[in-house]
């Protein structure tokens, strides 16, 4: 029978201190920090809520990778506590994006689809690269799993941003951009629940 998505994966006690794990985290940290700057500038210029939301997600992920590097060699309890912190940031991001999308709906927005498409493609390539590098570590402890979930959600979110760009171009309206921003918020909320649950289970067994 296939392993349940709610089942806590058996942590690999050696992998968390693997030099390859640290190297991937450093690459992911710099890639996400760079994309935060690029996407925030482009999002403001294009008046795109989904690009700005994705930029803040890049910033949050860069911070999360830094946290993961800081606790990589520590005991499971500390790594689980770090995962709880990251789950809280994912939750906060999701709530913020929902509020920002509602504000855009009320205040009005005029997103520029060409910029959304170009920058969204670059963001997708960046996140796909990071997700592929992290794929082998996806069944580690809650800290490792939180990193994988963030990267997975980011790649899905980037595809949605490209869909929003096509929607804005085809309809001439802002609602596809606002809709995608809301979907990205849902991904963040769902991911935070997954990470929070596993981290709590790991702490309960300490």
Secondary structure, 3 states (H helix, E strand, C coil): CCCCCCCCCCCCCCHHHCHHHHHHHHHHHHHHHHHHHHHHHHHHHHCCHHHHHHHHHHHHHHHHHHHHHHHCCCCHHHHHHHHHHHHHHHHHHHHHHHHHHHHHHHHCCCCCHHHHHHHHHHHHHHHHHHHHHHHHHCCCCHHHHHHHHHHHHHHHHHHHHHHHHHHHHHHCCCHHHHHHHHHHHHHHHHHHHHHHHHHHHHHHCC
